Amino acid sequence: MNDSMTRRKLFQILSAAGLGPAFASRVVADESEHKAKKKPEIQPIAVEDKPRYPAFIRDGKVIQPERPLPVFQETDVLVVGGGAAGWAAAVSAARAGAQTMIVERYGCFGGLWTGGIVLVVISTHAMENGQMTQVVRGVGGELLDRHAKFDNAIVNRGETKFNPTTDPEATMFIMDEMIQEAKVKTLFHCWATDVIMDGGAVRGVVFDSKAGRQAILAKVVIDTTGDGDIFAAAGAEHVQRLHAIGLVHRLGNVDRADQAALKKAGIKSLGAIEPQPSVRWVNLRGPSANGLDINELTRLQFEHRLKIWNQVQKQRKTPGGDKLFLLQTAPQLGVRTTRLLAGVHQLTYQEMREAKKFNDVVAVGGAQNAKTPGWPIPYGALLPKKLDGLLTAGRSFSMDDKLIEDGRLIGSCLTTGHAAGAAAAVAVKDGCKLRDVSIPKVQKLLREQGAYLG
Ligand SMILES: Cc1cc2nc3c(=O)[nH]c(=O)nc-3n(C[C@H](O)[C@H](O)[C@H](O)COP(=O)(O)OP(=O)(O)OC[C@H]3O[C@@H](n4cnc5c(N)ncnc54)[C@H](O)[C@@H]3O)c2cc1C
């Protein structure tokens, strides 16, 4: 930013227009202002003298010594993983009055939706009683609605439209806004690595961060890591699947490309539309691989980035494509499916096709093309068979293999997340186990929070 329009000046103008608070609660001076004011940025701070418990080698084995862990906080509901599902769970639980925390390994909410640049929210609608009906309502529906306040933040949203595409920065901004309004205590840049058990129940998690290893104690834990990290660590029954692992990228200057010339040269598509007319997002399916294998993940990260780079270079050298550029490869690799909970009820593709009704319905999945009926999702699909103190939601809920392509879509992640958050809040309020929670109370709360249950 040059001297004639510093960030501070920009915020002053925005504040005068009443838009300041939406953009910054604290104005941070930019580089040029720091130099001008000669204010020292680099200051000494005391080095903390913490007890250390380094691992050591004994008899050729690496041993981790026993050690006490500082308890960062105790809370009613702890959500681990801030993707579409975890974010919705946290907002719902907090709005219902539960003291709620969320721990996320990266620096933003949205998971694959924003960090994986998967921008089209599929399965927002279904055909109910001959009418195209929005099934992603409640906190997820409100999140989509709030995009409409901003220019170029959402497309394909409206009375007769379904499966909107959102701008990732707008989505992250609104997710921040709603989570802060709900007063959810958030910890970014923290990776949950283990569970704290009390008999057969989860009582919290151990997490790692730049501040070292610490614990959070909770009455209820919701595992929305997508990969079931927490229910696996707690020993809940589950299965694991390989699936295609890809990497999404974004192409810039698409509006300045000569698409007719590119088509003539054999480049038929530049990707899928985004709210920003100059940008397209480009999906890459990738090979079937193990999303929990760090060697595989590293290999695919290298391979996909190389492939994308070469592809864009080729496009740039094609007549009509010289203005195109690689705007971004997604910060998160596109892992579709890994662990799936073995829940009290495993929802099947057949049940989805029949739109089977369940007494414990807590969400309704949408149809990819909005032309078939919505499919009820029972609470039992979020609840482990035996493990207490934990629910899951999003792409790891209990489903058979054929249902994965529908169950993992962002729409279902938003609604199952909402359901898990509401159930957790009711269990905490009533002081009961998650498997004994009053389903009518959960359904009532969900409806009060705007959810669609059929
Ligand atoms: C390439 C690709 C294309 C897709 N295309 C579409 C599409 O077009 N439309 C559609 O609707 N869906 C699509 N999907 C599916 C959809 O994007 C995901 O299934 C959905 O976003 C998953 O949401 P989630 O909240 O369940 O999990 P995730 O988005 O995976 O979120 C999990 C969150 O938990 C965090 N986390 C993980 N482990 C830990 C830990 N141990 N501690 C702390 N935090 C942790 C992660 O950082 C992440 O933020 C696609 C998926 C992929 C990979």
The ligand as a Gaussian input file, in Angstrom:
#p B3LYP/6-31G(d) Opt

LIG

0 1
 C      -11.539000     -32.000000      -3.933000
 C      -12.893000     -31.989000      -3.306000
 C      -13.982000     -31.503000      -4.016000
 C      -15.232000     -31.467000      -3.401000
 N      -16.281000     -30.899000      -4.089000
 C      -17.432000     -30.631000      -3.423000
 C      -18.433000     -29.837000      -4.025000
 O      -18.301000     -29.404000      -5.179000
 N      -19.549000     -29.538000      -3.283000
 C      -19.743000     -30.029000      -2.019000
 O      -20.779000     -29.740000      -1.407000
 N      -18.799000     -30.800000      -1.428000
 C      -17.655000     -31.094000      -2.089000
 N      -16.668000     -31.817000      -1.474000
 C      -16.920000     -32.362000      -0.117000
 C      -16.886000     -31.303000       0.979000
 O      -16.057000     -30.235000       0.633000
 C      -16.395000     -31.865000       2.309000
 O      -16.813000     -33.187000       2.514000
 C      -16.910000     -31.001000       3.460000
 O      -16.496000     -29.668000       3.271000
 C      -16.398000     -31.579000       4.783000
 O      -16.753000     -30.756000       5.861000
 P      -16.407000     -31.224000       7.343000
 O      -16.690000     -30.081000       8.233000
 O      -17.067000     -32.526000       7.643000
 O      -14.841000     -31.570000       7.309000
 P      -13.594000     -30.674000       6.898000
 O      -13.964000     -29.641000       5.929000
 O      -12.520000     -31.649000       6.555000
 O      -13.230000     -29.931000       8.262000
 C      -12.493000     -30.529000       9.289000
 C      -11.808000     -29.428000      10.055000
 O      -11.150000     -29.978000      11.182000
 C       -9.808000     -29.495000      11.276000
 N       -9.043000     -30.556000      11.916000
 C       -8.790000     -31.786000      11.427000
 N       -8.117000     -32.514000      12.324000
 C       -7.948000     -31.729000      13.415000
 C       -7.351000     -31.928000      14.690000
 N       -6.823000     -33.098000      15.017000
 N       -7.345000     -30.898000      15.562000
 C       -7.898000     -29.692000      15.242000
 N       -8.504000     -29.465000      14.050000
 C       -8.533000     -30.475000      13.160000
 C       -9.424000     -29.223000       9.841000
 O       -8.371000     -28.294000       9.741000
 C      -10.735000     -28.716000       9.247000
 O      -10.897000     -27.326000       9.400000
 C      -15.402000     -31.929000      -2.077000
 C      -14.316000     -32.431000      -1.367000
 C      -13.073000     -32.465000      -1.968000
 C      -11.909000     -32.979000      -1.170000

